[in-house]
Amino acid sequence: MAERKQHASGLRAGWLALWAMFTCAAWCNAQTSKVWNPDNGDGTFKNPVLYADYSDPDVVRVGEDFYLVASSFDAVPGLPILHSRDLVHWEIVAHGFARQLPEDRYKVTQHGNGVWAPAIRYHDGKFYIFYPDPDLGIYVITATSITGPWSEPHQVKAAKGWIDPCPLWDDDGNAYLVNALAGTRAGAKAVIVVNRMAADGSRLLDDGAIIIDGHPQDPTIEGPKIYKRHGYYYVFAPAGGVPTGWQVIYRAKNIYGPYERRVVLAQGSTPTNGPHQGAWVDTPSGEDWFLHFQDQGPYGRVVHLEPMRWQDDWPVMGVHQNAEGVGEPVLTYRKPALKADSRAYNPLDSDEFAGTAIGPQWQWQANPEPNWALPFPARGVLRMVNVYQPTANPNLWETPNLLLQKFPARSFKVTTKLAPHLAYAGEQTGLVVMGLDYSALILRKTDAGLALVQSTRLKAAASKVAEESAPVRVAEGDLYLRATVDDAAQVRFAYSSDGTHFEPVGRAFHASKGQWIGAKIGLFATGEKTGGEVGYTDFDWFRFER
């Protein structure tokens, strides 16, 4: 037993070291994206400020810095943490954990499970992130620095279907945690529950009580964020469902109610459907802003920034308020009145693979094994090993060792340069667009040599057979693979042997959303050999362009 504990401790230490390199890579290498920048350059911004799948965003300000956390579901590392100085530009600076617990559960793909909507707060010199695993309960992690190290997840509440937690430390010394219920797991939904909580956030002190019932005005109310201002308790929450809902505010003088209700933001005449859950944040100068997500299908749940102000102790959001005070989301607006940052930055997307750690824009489909991929900084490449899979041409929906990242814009072109060293027939590597349907440009080793095919699975979770294009024979040596995504999410694959002249492979594929997420794009390497040395591919770079 002692030996197992020592081994587990060593593994945790190793992953913490890798995690520290993730955070350094993020903080020290800010990037201006070539495919999406929300800053119009004239003192205004355009929405979405994050044209990527940062679902269920929550935001906190500490001094002059803003920090955003989002859902990550089964992707690892999990709980992405972004930083901003102006609420318009954002960069990835950390993840809440390097591996998802429990280990046995998340060593295989768990599409749609894992980390649902989290909340981030800063209290008494410490950062707290509360998050739910909808099948297991509510967890908390803490850190004194936003870049960690973050504590190992601690279960605050064991309960199936308890989701979307948010803490409040009251001015009288009491602490509370609010949450919603997932009907698919809990057997109840459209209510908000509050529990008394220990001051250190480690446990709940009672069994909870309902404070808000969304039936029938606010069906599917969820994602509550609780605040206190001018003696009122405020619960900000989305209702009506992800693609068609609205933002509602409840307020009361007592945390247990009774609560008054007001709808404050809805789609109206704009193209911003939803608009779904988010967070209120103020600035050092006293401005108020609201960040929320919008579901754009294959592009994911992208993040919008809305102006906000207070009137008669009610939030007023967006523009063009109707007679009932319901505002509409903005498409463009003046930037927040904040100090200009000397850097221009957006979340990392392109990767030259020149560092000593895998970049923070990348996530695996399950907890990774140490040999799946390793940076090779002296050569400036990422080496991906052809990991054994039990079937030839495996279903990539179920394959853990996919290294993926979010779609970073409405339309883009991504090209990767690779040097394949495939050793045995059946080994394959390539570029994949992953969702409920997926398509991949696969380089495969056959008895006759190397061949490129487009391999597509519709309804991948249930698909037994992939549809493949006619193979294209290619020579040994460097290869360039490309995916072009248009503004209707149509994907076309191509390849080149010189990086200049590209030939199409296969046919157009319509990218699809994943389970509660947008489509992702990335790399993989699989094989059929179980023992001894296998083949590998060195990826030189991965570049997004218009």
C-alpha positions in Angstrom: 0.0 0.0 0.0 2.8 2.4 0.9 4.5 1.7 -2.4 1.3 2.5 -4.3 0.8 5.7 -2.4 4.5 6.7 -3.1 4.0 5.9 -6.8 0.8 7.9 -7.0 2.5 10.8 -5.2 5.3 10.7 -7.8 2.9 10.7 -10.7 1.1 13.7 -9.2 4.4 15.5 -8.8 5.3 14.8 -12.4 2.0 16.1 -13.7 2.3 19.2 -11.5 5.7 19.9 -13.1 4.2 19.5 -16.6 1.3 21.7 -15.5 3.7 24.4 -14.4 5.3 24.4 -17.9 1.8 24.7 -19.4 1.2 27.9 -17.4 4.6 29.4 -18.2 4.1 28.7 -21.9 0.8 30.6 -21.8 1.9 33.6 -19.7 5.2 34.1 -21.5 4.1 33.6 -25.1 1.1 35.8 -25.8 0.0 35.7 -29.4 -2.1 37.9 -31.7 -4.4 35.5 -33.7 -4.4 35.7 -37.4 -8.0 34.5 -37.6 -10.0 36.5 -34.9 -9.3 39.7 -33.0 -12.3 41.4 -31.3 -10.5 44.8 -31.1 -11.7 47.0 -34.0 -8.7 49.3 -33.4 -10.9 52.4 -33.1 -11.8 52.3 -29.5 -14.6 49.7 -30.1 -14.8 45.9 -29.9 -16.9 43.4 -31.8 -18.6 40.3 -30.4 -17.8 37.6 -29.7 -14.7 38.7 -27.7 -13.8 35.0 -27.6 -14.7 33.3 -30.9 -14.1 29.8 -29.4 -15.9 27.3 -27.2 -15.5 28.7 -23.7 -18.8 27.4 -22.5 -20.4 28.6 -19.2 -17.9 31.4 -18.6 -17.5 32.9 -15.1 -15.3 35.9 -14.4 -13.7 37.6 -11.4 -11.7 40.7 -11.0 -8.7 41.0 -8.7 -7.2 44.4 -8.7 -6.8 45.4 -12.4 -6.8 41.8 -13.7 -9.8 39.8 -14.9 -9.8 36.0 -14.8 -12.3 33.8 -16.7 -12.9 30.1 -16.2 -15.0 27.8 -18.4 -16.4 24.3 -18.7 -14.0 21.6 -20.1 -16.1 18.4 -19.9 -13.8 15.4 -20.4 -11.0 17.4 -22.1 -7.6 17.3 -20.3 -6.0 19.5 -19.0 -9.3 20.8 -17.6 -10.8 24.0 -16.3 -9.1 26.5 -18.7 -8.3 29.8 -17.0 -8.0 33.0 -19.1 -6.6 36.4 -18.2 -7.4 39.9 -19.5 -6.7 43.5 -18.6 -9.5 45.0 -20.7 -12.2 42.3 -21.0 -11.7 42.3 -24.8 -8.3 40.6 -25.2 -7.8 37.3 -23.4 -5.0 34.8 -23.0 -4.8 31.3 -21.6 -2.7 31.4 -18.4 -3.5 28.1 -16.6 -5.7 25.1 -16.2 -7.3 24.0 -12.9 -6.0 20.5 -13.2 -3.7 18.4 -15.3 -5.6 15.2 -14.9 -9.3 14.6 -14.3 -10.4 12.5 -11.3 -11.2 9.8 -10.7 -8.4 8.4 -12.8 -10.1 5.2 -13.8 -13.2 6.9 -15.0 -11.4 9.5 -17.2 -8.7 7.3 -18.7 -11.3 6.7 -21.5 -13.3 9.2 -23.4 -16.4 10.5 -21.6 -18.0 12.9 -24.1 -20.3 15.3 -22.4 -19.3 14.3 -18.9 -16.7 15.7 -16.6 -16.5 19.4 -15.8 -19.7 21.3 -16.3 -20.2 25.0 -15.5 -17.7 26.2 -12.9 -17.5 29.4 -10.8 -14.3 31.3 -9.9 -14.0 33.6 -6.9 -11.2 35.4 -4.9 -11.7 35.4 -1.2 -9.4 36.2 1.7 -6.2 36.0 -0.4 -7.2 32.8 -2.2 -8.7 31.8 -5.5 -11.5 29.2 -5.5 -13.0 27.3 -8.4 -16.1 25.3 -7.7 -17.2 22.9 -10.4 -19.6 20.0 -10.9 -19.2 16.6 -12.2 -22.9 15.8 -13.0 -22.6 12.2 -12.2 -20.5 12.5 -9.0 -21.1 15.8 -7.2 -19.6 19.2 -6.6 -15.8 19.9 -6.2 -13.6 22.8 -5.2 -9.9 23.6 -6.0 -7.9 26.5 -4.5 -4.7 28.4 -5.1 -3.0 31.5 -3.9 -1.8 32.3 -7.4 -4.0 32.1 -10.5 -1.3 30.1 -12.3 -1.2 27.6 -9.4 -0.3 25.2 -8.1 -4.0 24.4 -7.7 -5.0 22.0 -5.0 -6.3 18.5 -5.9 -10.0 18.5 -6.5 -11.9 18.1 -3.2 -15.5 16.8 -3.2 -17.8 19.3 -1.4 -21.0 17.4 -2.1 -21.6 13.9 -3.3 -24.8 14.1 -5.4 -25.9 13.0 -8.8 -27.2 15.9 -10.9 -26.1 18.8 -8.7 -24.6 21.2 -11.2 -23.5 24.8 -11.7 -22.3 25.7 -8.2 -21.5 29.3 -7.2 -20.3 30.5 -3.8 -21.0 33.6 -1.8 -19.2 34.8 1.3 -21.6 37.1 3.0 -20.7 40.3 4.8 -22.0 38.8 8.1 -19.5 36.0 8.0 -21.8 33.3 6.7 -21.0 31.5 3.5 -23.3 29.9 1.0 -23.3 27.8 -2.2 -26.0 27.9 -4.8 -26.5 25.4 -7.6 -28.9 24.1 -10.2 -30.2 20.5 -10.8 -29.8 18.5 -14.0 -33.1 16.7 -14.8 -31.4 13.9 -16.6 -29.5 12.9 -13.4 -31.3 14.4 -10.5 -34.9 13.8 -11.6 -35.7 17.5 -11.0 -34.7 20.7 -12.8 -35.6 24.4 -13.2 -34.9 25.1 -9.5 -32.1 26.9 -7.7 -30.9 25.4 -4.4 -28.8 27.1 -1.7 -26.7 25.5 1.0 -24.9 26.9 4.0 -21.2 26.4 3.4 -18.1 26.3 5.7 -16.1 29.4 5.5 -13.2 27.6 3.9 -15.4 26.2 1.2 -14.6 22.6 2.1 -18.0 21.3 3.0 -21.7 22.1 3.1 -23.4 22.6 6.4 -26.9 21.5 5.6 -29.0 19.6 3.0 -30.0 22.6 1.1 -33.3 24.5 0.3 -34.9 25.7 -2.9 -34.9 29.4 -3.2 -36.1 29.8 -6.8 -38.6 27.7 -8.8 -38.4 28.4 -12.6 -41.7 26.6 -13.3 -43.4 27.9 -15.4 -41.9 31.3 -16.3 -38.3 30.2 -16.5 -38.1 26.6 -17.7 -34.7 25.0 -17.6 -33.3 27.7 -15.3 -29.6 26.9 -14.6 -26.1 28.3 -14.3 -26.8 30.6 -11.3 -24.3 33.2 -10.2 -25.0 34.8 -6.8 -23.9 38.3 -5.7 -24.7 40.8 -3.0 -25.1 44.5 -3.6 -26.8 47.3 -1.6 -28.4 44.8 0.8 -29.9 42.7 -2.0 -29.0 39.1 -2.9 -29.0 38.7 -6.7 -29.1 35.5 -8.7 -28.2 35.9 -12.3 -29.3 32.9 -14.4 -30.2 31.8 -17.9 -33.5 30.2 -18.6 -35.4 28.8 -21.5 -32.7 26.5 -22.9 -29.3 27.1 -24.5 -30.2 28.1 -28.1 -33.5 30.0 -27.4 -33.3 31.3 -23.8 -32.9 34.6 -22.0 -31.1 36.1 -19.0 -33.2 36.6 -15.9 -32.3 38.3 -12.6 -33.8 37.4 -9.2 -33.3 39.6 -6.2 -34.3 39.4 -2.5 -33.4 41.0 0.8 -33.0 37.5 2.4 -31.0 34.8 0.7 -33.8 32.4 1.1 -36.3 34.7 -0.5 -38.9 35.6 -1.5 -37.3 36.7 -4.8 -38.5 39.3 -7.3 -37.9 38.5 -11.0 -37.0 40.4 -14.1 -35.8 39.4 -17.6 -32.9 41.7 -18.6 -31.4 40.3 -21.8 -32.8 38.4 -24.8 -32.0 37.9 -28.5 -34.6 40.4 -29.7 -33.9 41.5 -33.3 -30.2 40.5 -33.1 -28.4 37.3 -34.4 -27.2 36.6 -30.9 -29.4 33.6 -29.9 -29.6 32.6 -26.3 -28.0 34.6 -24.8 -26.9 32.1 -22.2 -25.2 32.0 -18.9 -22.4 34.2 -17.8 -21.1 36.6 -15.2 -21.3 40.2 -14.0 -18.0 42.0 -13.3 -17.1 45.5 -12.5 -14.0 47.6 -13.3 -11.7 49.6 -11.0 -13.3 52.8 -12.4 -16.8 51.6 -11.5 -18.1 50.4 -14.9 -20.2 47.2 -15.0 -20.1 44.5 -17.7 -21.6 41.1 -18.4 -20.0 38.2 -20.2 -22.1 35.3 -21.5 -22.0 32.7 -24.1 -23.9 32.1 -27.4 -24.4 28.7 -28.9 -23.1 28.6 -32.5 -23.4 24.9 -33.1 -20.1 23.6 -34.7 -18.3 26.8 -33.6 -19.2 26.1 -30.0 -20.4 28.3 -27.2 -18.6 31.6 -27.9 -18.3 34.5 -25.4 -19.9 37.9 -25.7 -19.3 41.1 -23.7 -22.3 43.3 -22.9 -22.5 46.7 -21.3 -24.4 46.8 -18.0 -25.5 49.5 -15.6 -27.6 49.6 -12.4 -31.0 51.4 -12.3 -33.2 51.2 -9.2 -31.0 48.4 -7.9 -31.7 46.3 -11.0 -29.2 45.4 -13.7 -29.8 46.9 -17.1 -28.0 45.0 -19.8 -27.2 45.4 -23.5 -29.0 48.1 -25.6 -32.4 49.0 -27.0 -34.3 48.1 -23.8 -38.0 47.5 -24.5 -40.8 48.7 -22.3 -40.2 45.8 -19.9 -36.6 46.7 -19.6 -35.3 43.7 -21.6 -32.1 44.6 -23.5 -30.6 43.2 -26.7 -27.0 42.0 -27.1 -24.5 44.3 -28.8 -22.6 43.5 -32.0 -20.1 46.3 -31.6 -19.6 48.7 -28.7 -17.0 51.0 -27.1 -14.3 49.2 -25.2 -14.3 49.3 -21.4 -12.7 52.4 -19.9 -9.5 50.6 -18.7 -5.8 51.2 -19.0 -4.5 50.2 -22.4 -2.3 47.1 -22.3 1.0 47.4 -24.0 0.6 43.9 -25.4 -1.8 42.7 -28.1 -2.9 39.2 -27.3 -5.5 36.5 -28.0 -5.8 32.9 -26.9 -3.0 30.8 -28.4 -4.0 28.8 -31.5 -1.1 28.3 -33.9 1.9 26.3 -32.5 5.5 26.1 -33.7 6.1 23.2 -31.3 9.4 24.9 -30.2 8.8 24.8 -26.4 9.5 22.3 -23.7 5.8 21.6 -23.0 2.7 21.0 -25.1 1.0 24.4 -25.5 -2.1 25.2 -23.3 -4.4 25.5 -26.3 -4.2 21.7 -26.7 -6.3 19.2 -24.8 -6.5 15.4 -24.9 -9.8 13.4 -25.1 -8.9 11.5 -21.9 -6.2 11.5 -19.2 -3.0 11.0 -21.2 -0.3 8.4 -20.9 3.3 9.7 -20.7 4.4 8.4 -24.1 1.5 9.7 -26.2 3.3 12.9 -27.3 6.5 14.6 -26.2 8.1 17.9 -27.3 11.5 17.7 -28.9 12.8 21.3 -28.4 16.2 20.7 -30.0 14.4 19.8 -33.3 11.4 22.1 -32.7 8.9 19.4 -33.2 6.2 17.5 -31.3 6.6 13.8 -31.5 3.4 11.7 -31.5 3.8 8.0 -31.0 1.5 5.5 -32.8 -0.3 4.3 -29.7 -1.9 0.9 -29.9 -5.6 0.7 -30.6 -7.4 -2.6 -30.5 -8.9 -2.3 -34.0 -7.6 -1.3 -37.4 -8.7 2.2 -38.4 -10.2 2.9 -34.9 -13.2 5.1 -34.3 -11.5 8.3 -33.4 -14.6 9.4 -31.3 -13.5 6.7 -28.9 -9.8 7.1 -29.2 -8.2 8.8 -26.1 -5.0 10.0 -27.7 -6.4 12.8 -29.8 -4.7 16.1 -29.3 -7.3 18.7 -30.1 -8.1 22.4 -29.8 -11.1 24.6 -30.2 -12.2 26.2 -33.5 -10.7 29.7 -33.1 -12.9 31.7 -35.6 -15.8 31.5 -38.0 -13.6 30.7 -41.0 -10.0 29.7 -41.1 -7.3 27.6 -42.8 -5.1 25.4 -40.7 -1.9 23.7 -42.1 0.5 21.3 -40.3 3.9 20.1 -41.4 4.9 16.6 -40.5 7.7 14.1 -40.9 6.1 10.6 -40.7 8.1 7.6 -39.5 5.5 5.0 -39.7 7.0 1.6 -39.1 4.3 -1.0 -39.5 1.3 -1.6 -41.7 -1.8 -0.2 -40.0 -0.1 2.7 -38.3 -1.7 6.0 -39.2 -1.5 9.7 -38.3 -3.1 12.9 -39.5 -5.5 15.8 -39.1 -9.0 15.4 -37.7 -12.1 17.6 -37.3 -13.9 16.1 -34.4 -17.6 16.3 -33.4 -20.7 14.1 -33.2 -19.7 13.6 -36.9 -16.0 13.7 -37.7 -13.7 13.6 -40.7 -10.0 13.0 -40.8 -7.2 13.3 -43.4 -5.3 10.2 -42.5 -1.8 9.2 -43.6 -1.7 5.4 -43.4 1.1 2.8 -43.7 0.1 -0.1 -45.9 2.0 -3.0 -47.4 2.3 -1.0 -50.6 3.6 2.2 -49.0 2.0 5.4 -47.6 -1.5 6.5 -48.6 -3.7 9.4 -47.8 -7.4 9.0 -47.3 -10.3 11.1 -46.0 -12.1 9.0 -43.4 -15.5 10.2 -42.2 -17.9 8.8 -39.6 -21.4 10.3 -39.3 -23.1 9.8 -35.9 -19.7 8.6 -34.8 -20.8 7.3 -31.4 -22.8 4.6 -33.1 -20.9 4.2 -36.3 -19.4 0.8 -37.1 -17.8 1.7 -40.4 -16.0 4.8 -41.7 -16.6 6.1 -45.2 -13.3 6.6 -47.0 -12.1 8.3 -50.1 -10.0 6.6 -52.7 -6.4 6.4 -51.4 -3.8 8.8 -52.7 -0.3 7.3 -52.8 2.4 9.6 -51.4 6.2 9.3 -51.1 8.2 9.1 -47.9 9.4 12.5 -46.6 7.9 15.7 -45.3 4.2 16.3 -45.8 1.8 19.2 -45.4 -1.8 18.5 -44.4 -4.5 21.3 -44.6 -8.1 21.8 -43.5 -10.0 24.8 -44.8 -13.2 25.8 -42.9 -15.6 28.3 -44.4 -18.1 30.4 -42.6 -20.8 27.7 -43.0 -18.5 25.2 -41.2 -17.8 23.3 -44.5 -14.4 21.6 -44.2 -12.2 20.6 -47.2 -8.9 18.7 -46.9 -5.8 19.0 -49.0 -2.2 17.9 -48.9 1.2 19.0 -50.3 4.7 17.7 -50.6 6.3 21.1 -50.9 4.1 23.4 -48.8 3.1 25.4 -51.8 1.0 23.3 -54.2 -1.9 21.6 -52.5 -4.1 18.9 -53.9 -7.6 18.2 -52.6 -8.4 14.9 -50.9 -12.0 13.6 -50.5 -15.0 15.8 -50.5 -16.5 18.6 -48.4 -17.6 17.7 -44.9 -19.9 19.7 -42.7 -18.3 20.1 -39.2 -20.7 19.3 -36.4 -20.9 20.2 -32.8 -19.7 17.7 -30.1 -21.5 16.7 -26.9 -22.3 20.1 -25.3 -19.3 21.6 -27.2 -18.2 22.9 -30.6 -16.1 21.0 -33.1 -12.4 20.6 -32.4 -9.5 20.2 -34.7 -6.2 18.5 -34.1 -3.8 15.6 -34.4 -3.6 11.8 -33.7 -1.4 8.8 -34.2 -2.5 5.2 -33.8 -1.3 1.7 -34.6 -2.0 -2.0 -34.2 1.3 -3.2 -32.7 1.2 -4.0 -29.0 4.8 -4.6 -28.0 8.3 -3.2 -28.8 9.1 0.0 -30.6 6.5 1.4 -32.9 6.4 4.3 -35.4 5.9 8.0 -34.7 5.4 11.3 -36.4 7.3 14.5 -35.8 4.9 17.5 -36.2 6.9 20.7 -37.1 4.2 23.2 -36.7 0.4 23.8 -36.8 -0.7 27.2 -38.2 -4.0 29.0 -38.4 -4.5 31.6 -41.2 -7.3 33.3 -43.0 
